[in-house]
Amino acid sequence: MIVAGLVLAIIAAGVVAWWNIKPYSSKDVAFDITSDTSANVTIQLEKKPSDTVACNLRVMNESYAVVGWETVTFDASEGSGRQTIIKDFDLRTESLGVTGGVTTCWVVD
């Protein structure tokens, strides 16, 4: 009975972990404030090639107010496994920013 209970617990933990795996992951790589009205944000996205993924990017000022924002889309492509994309984007800003990066991503239906 103890062994059966342990096996069931391990299976349950595996199922919960599998359900929580996102089909993509994103992270900030770099940012560069290029002027009072623009910034460059570099992000890394890992996704399944068959998925189209959209991400929100933002630039914030020293008070953490958003001064620039854009939604970018990574189209589906051929292939299998996971693909890693590193790409930089130029964002227009309303005023001088001090930081920038990716906020959220989602799979587009």
VOBA-1610 file (N, C-alpha, C; in pm, whole numbers, padded with zeros to 5 digits, always signed):
BEGIN
Met+00082-00119+00000Met+00000+00000+00000Met+00087+00126+00000Ile+00194+00124+00075Ile+00282+00241+00080Ile+00345+00266-00057Val+00391+00160-00121Val+00452+00174-00253Val+00349+00225-00354Ala+00228+00173-00349Ala+00123+00217-00440Ala+00091+00366-00416Gly+00088+00408-00291Gly+00064+00548-00258Gly+00174+00638-00311Leu+00299+00595-00298Leu+00412+00672-00350Leu+00405+00683-00502Val+00372+00574-00569Val+00362+00576-00714Val+00252+00673-00758Leu+00139+00669-00694Leu+00030+00761-00727Leu+00069+00906-00702Ala+00141+00932-00593Ala+00186+01068-00562Ala+00283+01119-00669Ile+00373+01033-00714Ile+00468+01072-00818Ile+00395+01100-00949Ile+00299+01016-00983Ile+00222+01037-01106Ile+00143+01168-01097Ala+00080+01193-00983Ala+00003+01316-00965Ala+00093+01438-00977Ala+00211+01434-00918Ala+00305+01546-00927Ala+00348+01568-01072Gly+00369+01462-01147Gly+00407+01474-01287Gly+00296+01536-01370Val+00172+01497-01344Val+00059+01553-01418Val+00044+01702-01389Val+00056+01741-01263Val+00046+01883-01226Val+00158+01963-01292Ala+00280+01910-01291Ala+00393+01980-01354Ala+00370+01992-01505Trp+00318+01888-01569Trp+00293+01891-01713Trp+00187+01995-01748Trp+00082+02006-01668Trp-00023+02105-01693Trp+00029+02247-01681Asn+00132+02270-01600Asn+00182+02405-01576Asn+00290+02449-01674Ile+00328+02363-01768Ile+00431+02399-01865Ile+00369+02490-01971Lys+00427+02607-01988Lys+00379+02700-02090Lys+00435+02657-02226Pro+00361+02683-02333Pro+00411+02648-02465Pro+00517+02748-02516Tyr+00553+02846-02435Tyr+00652+02946-02474Tyr+00720+02998-02348Ser+00831+03065-02366Ser+00894+03139-02256Ser+00960+03262-02317Ser+00962+03369-02240Ser+01023+03493-02288Ser+01107+03554-02178Lys+01208+03630-02219Lys+01289+03702-02121Lys+01356+03821-02187Asp+01390+03918-02105Asp+01462+04036-02150Asp+01608+03999-02173Val+01664+04050-02281Val+01806+04029-02309Val+01881+04160-02287Ala+01828+04270-02341Ala+01895+04399-02328Ala+01797+04511-02359Phe+01833+04631-02318Phe+01760+04751-02358Phe+01860+04864-02373Asp+01826+04959-02459Asp+01912+05074-02481Asp+01822+05195-02503Ile+01840+05295-02422Ile+01764+05419-02439Ile+01841+05500-02543Thr+01786+05511-02661Thr+01859+05573-02773Thr+01839+05724-02784Ser+01729+05775-02727Ser+01706+05920-02725Ser+01593+05950-02627Asp+01553+06077-02618Asp+01441+06114-02531Asp+01309+06055-02580Thr+01303+06015-02707Thr+01177+05966-02763Thr+01187+05827-02826Ser+01291+05752-02792Ser+01301+05617-02847Ser+01390+05529-02760Ala+01363+05399-02772Ala+01442+05299-02699Ala+01447+05173-02784Asn+01547+05091-02758Asn+01562+04963-02826Asn+01554+04854-02720Val+01466+04756-02742Val+01445+04646-02648Val+01478+04516-02720Thr+01562+04432-02659Thr+01596+04302-02714Thr+01538+04195-02623Ile+01461+04102-02682Ile+01401+03994-02604Ile+01436+03859-02666Gln+01423+03757-02584Gln+01440+03619-02630Gln+01307+03547-02611Leu+01263+03477-02714Leu+01139+03400-02708Leu+01169+03258-02750Glu+01124+03162-02669Glu+01130+03021-02706Glu+00987+02975-02725Lys+00959+02909-02839Lys+00824+02866-02869Lys+00827+02746-02961Lys+00711+02680-02974Lys+00697+02577-03075Lys+00686+02646-03210Pro+00753+02594-03311Pro+00746+02660-03442Pro+00604+02674-03496Ser+00516+02584-03462Ser+00379+02588-03515Ser+00292+02695-03450Asp+00339+02755-03340Asp+00260+02856-03268Asp+00293+02997-03315Thr+00189+03080-03320Thr+00207+03224-03337Thr+00194+03284-03197Val+00295+03361-03156Val+00299+03417-03021Val+00309+03569-03031Ala+00227+03639-02953Ala+00232+03785-02944Ala+00288+03823-02807Cys+00362+03932-02802Cys+00421+03980-02676Cys+00403+04131-02663Asn+00379+04177-02542Asn+00374+04319-02512Asn+00512+04364-02464Leu+00562+04471-02523Leu+00688+04532-02481Leu+00657+04668-02423Arg+00739+04711-02327Arg+00717+04844-02271Arg+00849+04909-02232Val+00844+05041-02228Val+00955+05123-02178Val+00898+05208-02066Met+00973+05216-01954Met+00927+05292-01838Met+01027+05402-01804Asn+00976+05508-01741Asn+01062+05617-01695Asn+01109+05590-01552Glu+01178+05686-01494Glu+01234+05665-01360Glu+01127+05652-01252Ser+01005+05695-01279Ser+00894+05678-01185Ser+00815+05551-01211Tyr+00866+05466-01302Tyr+00802+05340-01341Tyr+00670+05361-01415Ala+00650+05479-01471Ala+00534+05503-01557Ala+00570+05455-01698Val+00475+05396-01767Val+00498+05348-01903Val+00501+05467-01998Val+00612+05481-02071Val+00626+05591-02166Val+00633+05541-02310Gly+00638+05409-02329Gly+00638+05351-02462Gly+00586+05208-02454Trp+00508+05166-02555Trp+00445+05035-02549Trp+00419+04986-02690Glu+00435+04857-02714Glu+00407+04799-02845Glu+00380+04650-02830Thr+00290+04598-02912Thr+00266+04454-02920Thr+00333+04403-03046Val+00414+04298-03032Val+00485+04239-03145Val+00439+04094-03161Thr+00446+04043-03283Thr+00400+03907-03312Thr+00511+03827-03377Phe+00524+03704-03331Phe+00619+03608-03388Phe+00536+03502-03459Asp+00546+03497-03591Asp+00462+03409-03671Asp+00504+03262-03659Ala+00410+03176-03693Ala+00437+03033-03698Ala+00532+03004-03814Ser+00605+02894-03800Ser+00698+02854-03905Ser+00703+02701-03909Glu+00781+02649-03999Glu+00794+02504-04008Glu+00902+02457-03912Gly+00892+02331-03873Gly+00993+02273-03786Gly+00928+02200-03670Ser+01010+02143-03586Ser+00960+02072-03469Ser+01045+02109-03348Gly+01004+02061-03232Gly+01076+02095-03109Gly+01044+02237-03066Arg+01145+02307-03014Arg+01129+02447-02974Arg+01230+02529-03051Gln+01190+02650-03086Gln+01282+02742-03151Gln+01309+02859-03060Thr+01431+02908-03066Thr+01471+03024-02987Thr+01492+03141-03082Ile+01424+03251-03052Ile+01433+03373-03133Ile+01484+03485-03044Ile+01589+03551-03087Ile+01638+03671-03018Ile+01622+03785-03118Lys+01546+03886-03077Lys+01515+03995-03170Lys+01509+04127-03095Asp+01552+04234-03162Asp+01539+04366-03100Asp+01437+04450-03174Phe+01375+04539-03096Phe+01267+04622-03145Phe+01292+04766-03105Asp+01266+04858-03197Asp+01273+05001-03167Asp+01135+05048-03125Leu+01125+05110-03008Leu+00998+05161-02957Leu+01006+05312-02947Arg+00898+05378-02987Arg+00886+05523-02968Arg+00838+05547-02826Thr+00886+05654-02765Thr+00846+05686-02628Thr+00795+05830-02622Glu+00710+05855-02521Glu+00656+05990-02500Glu+00756+06081-02432Ser+00848+06021-02355Ser+00952+06096-02286Ser+01068+06001-02258Leu+01169+06051-02190Leu+01289+05972-02164Leu+01257+05848-02080Gly+01294+05732-02129Gly+01280+05608-02053Gly+01409+05573-01983Val+01399+05481-01887Val+01519+05434-01817Val+01530+05282-01821Thr+01424+05211-01857Thr+01428+05066-01865Thr+01322+05018-01965Gly+01340+04898-02013Gly+01243+04843-02107Gly+01254+04692-02112Gly+01147+04628-02159Gly+01149+04483-02171Gly+01014+04427-02208Val+01005+04294-02203Val+00882+04223-02235Val+00799+04209-02108Thr+00668+04229-02119Thr+00582+04216-02001Thr+00503+04087-02003Thr+00431+04059-02111Thr+00350+03938-02121Thr+00354+03886-02264Cys+00333+03757-02277Cys+00320+03693-02408Cys+00204+03595-02403Trp+00151+03562-02520Trp+00042+03466-02527Trp+00040+03403-02665Val-00015+03282-02672Val-00031+03214-02800Val-00154+03270-02867Val-00140+03313-02992Val-00250+03368-03069Val-00327+03252-03132Asp-00458+03252-03114Asp-00540+03143-03172Asp-00558+03159-03320
//
